[in-house]
């Protein structure tokens, strides 16, 4: 594994966990405070605008000053910013925190991606392998962060912000030490399969493929972000505790991981636009399900029945 992943993929994974811990925490607290859908959407909209703004204006700072230097600087700042999470008390503070979180990650992830792609290109690693490994490390972080986020912010909020403070301090120290030792280079001896480029790619049509990819990513991102941000509110409205919302929606991120693992190995879709279109058709088909009425009462009853059954068994056994 040391020749397949390295330190900065580990950072991608751990900061992905933090990203979804904080994002789900904001939405879970908003649901706990019984904020209306419009207000929750507005908080997430402000965060999304901040993320895009940071990516556009700060994402390329690493090209000017070095990605590692920028990472050191922003992780130190964000360590102190996480302290604000201990003092949430009103909607304005949620807005400020959502904007600050997205400003950080809108700056952070372009630095990590730029560092990996630029330095791994010098190591002659196949660009597709760089993207796949970054996505896998990021996706596994999503699963953990999304599952635990609502639960921790409701039951043990100090763990969420304590993790953020500790992670940023440790990361800034390790990156600084790496910068002093290796400069902006990445010391990594890749396995042979990382340097083997895929075949049968229709490069003359690569611009069209990129356009389709970006359009699909944008449209699917709208649906995914809306569901992710409003799900805790929907959960609370149907009588289920907000703290379990992460465990219910985490299936989405598990699905992402399974797809990348499967399609990363079974590359029958590479250079095959017709098959790729069939795979992409799942997005509009699945969107239809959003118009169907939810069945949370049945889910609620199933959870309660399961809970009561286990409690009764334990009680009978103790008696």
N, C-alpha and C positions, 0 to 999 in steps of 0.2 A: 504493500500500500504506500510505502514511502516514495516509490517511484511513479506513483499514479496521482496522489494528492500531496500537497505540501502546506506549509504554514499559512499562506494567504487564502487557501481554500478553507482552512480551519476557521480563519477570521470571518470569511463569508458565511460559514455555517452558524457560528456563534452570534454574529450580529444579525443574521436573519431571525434567529430565535428572539433576540431582543426586540427587533422591529415588530414582530407579530405579538409579542407580549405587550408592548406598549400600545400598539394599534387596537388590539382587542380590549385592552384595559380601558382605553378612552371610551369605546363604544359600550362596554359593559357598565361602566359607571354612569354614562348617559342614560342607559336603560334603567339602572337602579334609581336614578333621580327622576325617572318618569318624564324625561324630556320628550317633546313631540317628534315625530318622524322628520318634520321639516328642519328642526334645530339640529338633530343628529346628522342629517344630510348636509347641512350648512357647515358643521364642524369638519366633516370629512372632505367637503369641497374646498374649504380653506386649506386643509392639509395637503390635498392633491395639487392645488395651485402652487403651494410652497415647494412641494417636491419637484414639480416641473421647472419652476423658476430656479431652484438651486441647481438642478441638472444642467440647465441652459447656461447659467452665468458662472457657476462655481465648479461644474463637472470637469472642465478642462484646465483648471488651475494646476493640476498635476503635470500637465505638459509644459507649463511655464516654470514651475518651481520644484517639480519632482513629486510623484505620487506619495512616496513614503513621508516626505516632509508635511504635506497637507494632511495625511492621515494622523500623524502625531499631533498636529495642531488642533484638528477638529475633535479628536477623541478626548483630549484634555478638557476642552470646552464642554463637551457633552457629558462628561463625568459630573461636572458641577451642575449642569442643567437638570440632570436626573433627580437632584435633591428637591426640585420644585414639586415632584410628584407626591412627596410626603404631605403637602399642604393644600391639596385640592379641596375647594369648598364651594365654588360657584362655576357657572357656565363660562364666564370670561376666562378663568384659569384653564379650563378645558381647551378653549380656543387657542390660548397662548401655547399650551403644551403641545397640541396637535400641530401647530405651525412650526414650533421649534423642532419637534421630532422629525417632521418631513423635510425641513431644511437640512438637518444633519444627514439623513439617509439619502436625500437627493444629491448631496455632495459626496457621501461616503462610497456608495456603490459604484459610481463612475470611476473613482480612484482605484478601487480594487479591480474592476474590469479592465481599466486601462493598463494598470501595472501587469496583470496577468497576460493580457493579449500582446502587449509590447515586448515584454521580456521572454515570453514563451515563443514568440515568433523568432527571436534571436537564437533560441534553442532548437529551432526547426520542428516545433510541435505543431501538429495539424490543427488549424484554427477551429475546426469542428469539435475536436477533442477538448479544446480550451472552453468552448461554449458549453459543451455537455457536462464537463466536470464542475464548472461554475454553477450551472443550473441544478445539478444534483446536490451540491453542498448547500445551495440556497433553499432548495425545495425541502430537504430534510429538516432544515432549521424552521421552515414555515410550519411543518407538522407539529413540532414540539411547542413552538410559540403559540400557535393558534389553539392547540388543545388545552394548554395550561393557563393561557392568558386570563380568561374570564374567571376561572376558579381561583387563581392566586390573587387577583386584584380585589376579589370579594372577601376571601378568607384570610389571606396573608399578603397584603399589599406591600409590606416592607421587603419581601423577597424579590418582587418585580423590580423595584427601584434600586435595591441593594445589588442585584445582579447587574443592572445597568452601570452603576457606579464602579463596581469591581472590574467588570469586563473592559470598560474604557480605560481605566487606569493601567490594568495589566497589558492591554493591547498597545497603548502608547509607549510603555516601557520596552516591550519586546521589539516593536517596530523601530524605536530609536536605537536600540542596541544593534539591530540588523542593519540600519542605515549607516551607523558608524563603522561596522565591520565590512559590509559589502557594497555600500553606496546604494544606488537605485537598481542594481542588478539583483536577480533572483538566483540563488545557488540551488540548483536542482538537476538531478540526473534522471531524465525521464525514461520510462520503459519503451521498448521498441514499438509497441503497438500505438503509442501516442504520436509517433512520427509518420505513421502511414496514412496518407490522405485518401478519402473516399473517391471512388471512380464513377464514371458515367454521369457527371454533372453537366448540364447544358449551360455552360457559362455565357453564351450569347444572350440567353434569356434570364440571366441572373437578376437584372434590374426589375423585371416583371415579378419574379419570385419574391424579391424583397418587398415590393409594393404590396403584394397579396399578404405576405407575412405581417407587415406592419398594420395593414388595415384590419386583418383578423385579430391581431393582438389588441388593437384599440377597441374594437367592438366587443370582444369577449371580456376585455378588462372592465368595460362599463358594467356588464352584467355581474361579473365576479365581485367587483368593488361594492356594488350596491347591495348584493346579498350579504357580503362579509360585514359591512357596516351596520346594516339594519337587522341582522339576524338576532342579536341579543334582545332588541326591542320586541321583535315578533315572539321570541321565546317567552319573555315576561308577560306579554299580553295574553298568552294562552295558558298561564298558570304554572309554567315550569320555572324553576329557579335559574337566574341568569348565569350562575356559576357553572352550569353544565353545558351552556351553549357552545363552548369551544369543543367539547367532546363530540357534539352532534355534527358540527360543520367541518371537523377536521378531515372527514372523508374526502372533501374536495382536494385538499393538499396531498393526501395519500394517493388519490387518482393521478395527480400530476406526476408524482414520483414514479408510479407504476408505468405510466405512459413513456416517460423518458428512459426508464430502464429497458422497457420492451423495444421501443423504436430505436434506441441507441445500439441495440444488438441485432435486431432484425431490420436491416436497412433496405427492405424491398421498396420503400417509398422514395428513396434517393434517386433523383433524376426521373421520377414518374409523376408528372403533374396530375394525371387522372386519378391515380390512387390517393395522392395527397388531398385532392379535392373531396374524395369520398370520406377520408378521415376527418376533414374539416367540417363536413356536413353535420357532425354531431352537435355543433354549436347552435345553429338555428333550430334543429330538432329538439334539443334539450330546453331551449328557451321557451318553447310552447308549454312546458311543464309549469312555468312560473304563473301562467294564467289559470291553472287549476287551483281549486280551494285547498288550503292546508288541512291536514288531519291531525293537528296537535292534540285534540282531546283523546284520540286513540293512543297516541304516543305517551301522553301523560298517564293514562290509565295503565298502560303496559309497564311504565317505570314504577308507578306506585304499587302495582300488583307484585312486581319483581322484588321491590324493596320490602313490602309487608311480608312476603313469603319467606325471605331470608331472615328477617327480624323474628318472625314467629318461630322458625326452626331453631334459631339460636336461643330464644327464650325457653322453648320446650326442652331443649337439650340441657340448659342450665338448671331448669326445674327438676 
